[in-house]
Amino acid sequence: MYKSESKEPQNRAEIGLESEQKYFRLPSSTKSIGSAIQELNRFLKRYNVSELSTTQATIILRELMVNAITHGNKGNAASPVNVLLEHVKSNEFKIVVEDMGSGFNYAAIDTCIPDNPRSIPNRGYALIEAYSDHFEFNDKGNRVEAYFSV
């Protein structure tokens, strides 16, 4: 269903000896989101991350995956979604999600909570911003890195 591997940092001295990464590749299917969340939960459990912080990280990952599958890869299961989980240092973690799409103009996204918070459109990046310390895109707009502290 998905490819999973642990990756050693390229420069452990630069990142810090605590750094550890988990990489996996999933098909563009909403069914894959559950697998990604299970991997995230196992990864965070190794660091005794609280249930609240794990839930917040789960929301970040879920929203990034939904965007990659729905908007980036347009639901094409043949186009994978790449996910990287990283324990950066101490209490800082990073979630990276990359799709195979053409990207988008990320400067135009609205991270404000919509007037109707139950409304699905435009809610994702508001949630990501609320639960992450910060997030950033690559130039193309098909890769997002979200940083969060626990």
N, C-alpha and C positions, 0 to 999 in steps of 0.2 A: 504494500500500500504506500509506504513512504520510505525514503532513504534516511537513515539516522547515523550520525557519527559524532564522536567527540573530537574537537580540534584543539591542538595546542596553539597558544598564541605565537605569532611569528617572533616577537621580541618580548620575552617574559620579564626582562629587567625594565623595559619601558612601561609595560602594563602593570607589573607588580606580580609577585609570586602567587597571590591569591587568585589571579585571573584564571577562569576556566570557561570554555565555550562548548556549546552543543549545537550542531548544525543538522538540519533535516530538510528534505524536499518532499513536497506533498502535491497531489493532483489538485487542480482547480475545481473543487467540489465542496459544497457546504458540509458534507460528511467529514471532510478532512479537518475541519475546525476542531472537532472533538479530539482527534489524535494529537493535534498541536497543543491543545490545552492540557492533555494528559502528560505530554513531554514537559511542558512548562511546570506543572505541579510537581513532577518528579525532580526536576532541576532545582526548583526553589526549596523543596523539602530538605535537600542536602545542606542547605544553609540555615535551616530552622527559621524560615521566614514565616511570620505570623499569618493567620488565616485571613485577616483583613487585607494585608499587603498582597497576599496571593490572589485574593479576589480582585483587587484593583489591577494587578498585573494581567489577570485573566481577561478583564474587560479591555485593556489595551490591546492584547494579542488578538482577541476576538474581532474587535473593530478593524484592526489592520488587516487581518485575514479576509474579512468580508469585503473590504475595499479592494484588496488584491484580486480576489476571485471574481467579484461582480463587475468592478469597473476596469481593473487592469487587464485581466485575462478574459474578461467578458464571458465567464462561465465555461470556457474551453478547457475541458479536463485534460487535454493533451499538453496544455501549457502549464508547467509546474509553478508552484509558489515556493520560494526558498525562505527558510526561517533560520535565524541565528539567535541563540540565547547566550548571553555572556554575563558572568559575574565579573564586573570591572574591578572593583576593589571594595573592601570593607562592606558597607551597606548599599553599594551602588550596582545596579544591574542595567542591562541593555537588551532590548528586543529589536531585531532587525527583520523586516519583511520585504521581500523583493518579488515582484511579478514580472512576467515577460511582455507586458504591454508596452505601448508607445509612450507612456507617461502622460502627465497632465500639468497644467499651470497651477502648481501648488501655492503660488503667491496669492491666488484668488480665493483660497478656501476661507470659509467663515467659521471660526472656532467658538462663536457665541452660542449659547444654548438657545434653541429655537423658541419662539413664542409659546408653542405647544410642545413641551419637553417629551411628550409621548409620541410625537411625530417622528417617524423613522428617518426621512431624508434630512440631511445636514446635522444629524445628532452625533455621528461617529467621531469626528475630529474634536468636537466639544468635549466628549468623554475622554478621548486620548489626552487632550490638553489638561483636563481636570485631574487625571490620575498619574500623569508623568511629570517629571521635573522639566523636561523639554523634549522636543522632537524635531528632527530635521530630515530633509529630503536630499537625494542626489540631484544633480543638475537636470537629468532627464525627467524626474518625477515618478519613477517606478520603484523606488527603494526608499523606505522610511526607517529611521533609527529613532527609537523612543527610549529615553533614559528615565529610570525611576529609582528612588531610594526607599529603603525599608526601615 
